[in-house]
Amino acid sequence: MLAGTRRQRRARRSWTQLRNRPWGHLRHTARNQTKSPAKNPAVSALARAGLAARGVMYLLIGIIAVQIALGSSRQQADRTGAVRLVAATPFGSLLLWLLAIGFAALALWQLSWAVWGSPEAGGRKPRARVMALVKAVFYAVVAFSVFKYALGLGAPASSDQQSQDLTAKAMQAPGGQAIVAIAGIVVAGVGLYLAYQAWQKRFAKNLRMRSASPGTRKTVLWLGRAGGIARGVVAITAGVFLVVAAADANPGQAKGVDSALRALAHTPLGPVLLILVALGLVTFGGYSWCEARWRDV
């Protein structure tokens, strides 16, 4: 009888504790215990291959930008210039195919996140899924352009030409100047957000580096911070030029990555600012390789 009474008291206590626990926490625990369909070995392999390819692209764009600042390159500091640089190497054809496959893998990885949601916090919310879908489309376009070049069907259009063409088409629509101005503000805002996130080291929450040494962790954080800020500066510059193009009703004022980088050399700091941002892009290439190794995908 006494044992039965004790059991009843324990049962009532357990039920009271369960009832008083926040339901949000219970749902969060259940979600954590449920493995995301997007998080499996095949998708992880796609993600790591894609991040490695992204690292190569940023590394080459940064190197070209440094050469431009030093006056020793006529290549375009964008993905067009990067693929031309790859094609000029002894194993250019093979490397182009690997690069194209890597970006296709990156697109599939982001598409899986758009469909199933990501394992990250808030990764199943509509906003996160839409962002993943936008990234999937972008990486698919990059993969397609590199595939075309690998097949000998012509190099991808320069970022400057693409930006000017899109701006010209947008301006032909009713309220086109306003649309372009809003797009410029959004692009500049994204750049500010990228730079802020990098400065705050928000990217670190997606890294799993428990087995890495303290020195390695510090290096990776430095690469991510410097590289993210450099990406943000490029986006801010491109956004400002879009606003200028809208104000002047001149699509030729719109700038892609190449012209946005070159414009940095005409600031009061001169080529120094371009070199700093270019080195930042190189470091982001290195950080992408670190993500390929340590990111939780």
C-alpha atoms as one frame of an Amber mdcrd trajectory, in Angstrom:
protein
   0.000   0.000   0.000   2.788   2.348   0.974   4.692   1.430  -2.210   1.587
   2.120  -4.260   1.199   5.545  -2.619   4.793   6.422  -3.396   4.338   5.396
  -7.034   1.233   7.569  -7.291   3.079  10.557  -5.830   5.974  10.072  -8.275
   3.531   9.792 -11.172   1.734  13.005 -10.118   5.087  14.801  -9.707   6.275
  13.670 -13.155   3.023  14.777 -14.765   3.197  18.187 -13.047   6.785  18.724
 -14.254   5.850  17.690 -17.772   2.777  19.934 -17.789   4.792  22.944 -16.586
   7.578  22.569 -19.149   7.367  25.022 -22.086   5.798  23.320 -25.101   8.188
  25.212 -27.396  11.052  23.362 -25.734   9.294  20.013 -26.218   8.719  20.735
 -29.891  12.333  21.860 -30.274  13.519  18.611 -28.653  11.322  16.549 -30.949
  12.652  18.368 -33.978  16.225  17.807 -32.867  15.556  14.103 -32.441  14.105
  13.850 -35.942  16.754  13.644 -38.569  16.206  16.067 -41.439  15.763  14.333
 -44.826  18.174  16.892 -46.250  20.888  15.798 -43.823  22.257  12.529 -45.147
  25.663  11.350 -46.426  24.853  11.911 -50.114  23.670  15.482 -49.587  26.624
  16.165 -47.273  29.020  14.997 -49.988  27.314  17.320 -52.508  27.587  20.236
 -50.100  31.282  19.690 -49.400  32.127  19.335 -53.098  30.188  22.508 -53.861
  31.806  24.520 -51.080  35.233  23.463 -52.351  34.295  24.639 -55.877  33.043
  27.950 -54.479  36.383  28.355 -52.728  38.264  27.924 -56.005  36.090  30.553
 -57.701  36.568  33.162 -54.974  40.284  32.456 -54.764  40.745  33.055 -58.498
  38.587  36.202 -58.535  40.615  37.577 -55.643  43.922  36.784 -57.343  42.784
  38.505 -60.549  41.675  41.555 -58.532  45.093  41.765 -56.845  46.761  41.606
 -60.264  44.459  44.367 -61.542  45.410  46.568 -58.595  49.075  45.982 -59.417
  48.468  46.689 -63.100  49.501  43.212 -64.258  46.245  41.654 -65.504  43.640
  42.313 -68.169  41.376  39.489 -67.027  37.946  40.282 -65.637  37.710  39.907
 -61.880  34.528  37.824 -61.937  33.569  34.237 -62.674  34.167  34.782 -66.425
  37.759  35.733 -65.746  38.079  32.881 -63.259  36.954  30.187 -65.728  39.232
  31.607 -68.408  42.109  31.404 -65.948  41.222  27.783 -65.162  40.962  26.923
 -68.865  44.460  28.298 -69.481  46.077  25.782 -67.106  47.575  22.473 -68.362
  44.587  20.502 -67.044  42.086  23.226 -67.828  39.422  21.049 -69.430  39.336
  18.589 -66.520  39.335  21.384 -63.954  36.447  23.135 -65.696  34.368  19.966
 -65.522  35.193  19.542 -61.830  34.262  23.177 -61.193  30.945  22.796 -63.047
  30.129  19.581 -61.174  30.966  21.306 -57.883  28.536  24.172 -58.521  25.865
  21.728 -59.688  26.371  19.881 -56.390  26.038  23.186 -54.520  22.763  23.889
 -56.336  21.391  20.439 -55.453  22.390  20.895 -51.819  20.536  24.202 -51.560
  17.569  22.717 -53.433  17.370  19.921 -50.847  17.243  22.575 -48.117  14.495
  24.430 -49.998  12.419  21.243 -50.243  13.016  19.628 -46.832  14.424  22.451
 -44.768  17.897  22.681 -43.317  19.124  21.221 -40.005  20.092  24.726 -38.869
  18.010  26.699 -36.366  14.957  28.046 -38.180  15.948  26.107 -41.290  12.402
  24.891 -41.933  10.764  28.300 -41.882   9.416  29.664 -45.192  11.998  32.473
 -45.303  14.897  30.023 -44.969  13.437  27.779 -47.679  12.990  30.713 -50.075
  16.587  31.852 -49.495  17.820  28.317 -50.155  15.801  28.227 -53.393  17.276
  31.555 -54.542  20.780  30.237 -53.859  19.968  26.988 -55.686  18.895  28.916
 -58.799  22.008  31.125 -58.666  24.398  28.189 -58.311  22.554  26.304 -61.066
  23.078  29.273 -63.420  26.786  29.343 -62.544  27.079  25.573 -63.096  25.296
  25.819 -66.452  27.582  28.618 -67.669  30.721  26.672 -66.683  29.345  23.494
 -68.330  28.803  25.474 -71.550  32.363  26.751 -71.461  33.713  23.254 -70.761
  31.806  22.012 -73.827  33.331  24.763 -75.984  30.044  26.669 -76.398  31.468
  30.016 -75.351  32.503  31.745 -72.139  29.820  33.021 -69.771  28.870  36.660
 -70.152  30.780  39.034 -67.890  29.105  40.171 -64.688  29.240  43.749 -66.001
  27.388  42.847 -69.200  24.796  40.808 -67.319  24.197  43.623 -64.847  23.813
  46.218 -67.599  21.507  43.998 -69.674  19.239  43.263 -66.713  19.196  46.938
 -65.733  18.280  47.989 -69.274  15.393  45.487 -69.387  14.139  46.587 -65.971
  14.167  50.247 -67.005  11.969  49.487 -69.996   9.185  48.348 -67.677   6.697
  50.818 -66.152   8.360  52.369 -63.122  11.648  50.851 -64.240  13.860  53.447
 -62.596  12.175  52.890 -59.254  12.548  49.118 -59.644  16.277  49.466 -60.353
  16.727  51.874 -57.434  14.961  49.474 -55.058  17.081  46.600 -56.386  20.217
  48.651 -55.729  19.120  49.404 -52.163  18.373  45.700 -51.596  21.775  44.625
 -52.985  23.561  47.212 -50.836  21.500  46.099 -47.830  22.487  42.479 -48.441
  26.105  43.611 -48.571  25.766  45.400 -45.238  24.117  42.315 -43.764  26.907
  40.032 -45.043  29.575  42.334 -43.627  27.765  42.636 -40.270  27.267  38.879
 -39.979  30.931  38.318 -40.769  32.039  40.917 -38.213  29.857  39.268 -35.565
  31.205  35.832 -36.623  27.677  34.474 -37.000  29.010  31.869 -39.446  30.807
  30.102 -36.584  27.550  28.529 -35.327  27.491  26.288 -38.426  31.026  24.964
 -37.885  31.808  21.751 -36.023  35.457  22.105 -34.996  35.664  20.342 -31.638
  38.528  18.164 -32.893  40.479  21.137 -34.333  43.248  22.840 -32.396  42.696
  26.330 -30.894  45.073  27.799 -33.483  43.120  26.238 -36.347  39.838  27.529
 -34.943  41.237  31.057 -34.667  42.528  30.915 -38.238  39.194  29.729 -39.616
  37.326  32.468 -37.734  39.727  35.073 -39.101  39.311  33.791 -42.660  35.521
  33.824 -42.383  35.441  37.287 -40.862  37.797  38.940 -43.367  36.302  37.117
 -46.336  32.701  37.864 -45.375  33.417  41.572 -44.934  35.114  41.670 -48.352
  32.063  40.035 -49.972  29.876  42.603 -48.259  31.964  45.520 -49.573  31.672
  44.245 -53.160  27.885  43.875 -52.838  27.527  47.348 -51.295  29.542  48.866
 -54.151  27.453  47.084 -56.793  24.251  48.228 -55.060  25.380  51.857 -54.989
  26.082  51.767 -58.734  22.596  50.363 -59.370  21.089  53.309 -57.494  23.269
  55.688 -59.530  22.138  53.974 -62.761  18.512  54.459 -61.714  19.059  58.117
 -60.811  20.756  58.837 -64.157  18.425  56.545 -66.142  21.591  55.053 -67.597
  21.938  51.236 -67.585  25.619  51.640 -68.432  26.210  52.859 -64.882  25.281
  49.440 -63.476  28.335  47.453 -62.437  29.042  43.775 -62.030  31.674  42.289
 -59.746  34.561  43.257 -62.038  33.670  46.953 -62.345  32.624  47.160 -58.703
  36.094  45.964 -57.725  37.816  48.305 -60.179  35.797  51.227 -58.803  37.423
  50.669 -55.405  40.769  51.671 -56.948  39.330  55.148 -57.666  38.479  55.932
 -54.048  40.729  58.248 -51.985  42.592  55.159 -50.773  43.459  54.255 -54.370
  44.622  50.710 -55.223  45.172  49.971 -51.515  41.435  49.462 -50.917  41.154
  47.224 -53.978  44.078  45.115 -52.782  42.547  44.778 -49.299  39.169  43.687
 -50.677  40.842  41.380 -53.208  42.840  39.706 -50.445  39.584  39.426 -48.520
  38.049  37.493 -51.425  41.101  35.229 -51.451  40.608  34.575 -47.740  36.921
  33.817 -48.352  38.048  31.209 -50.864  40.177  29.686 -48.126  37.283  29.877
 -45.684  35.032  28.049 -48.175  37.505  25.160 -48.128  37.357  25.210 -44.332
  33.571  25.035 -44.558  33.922  22.061 -46.895  35.843  20.374 -44.083  34.042
  21.491 -40.928  30.599  22.862 -41.780  27.620  21.021 -40.325  25.798  19.992
 -43.504
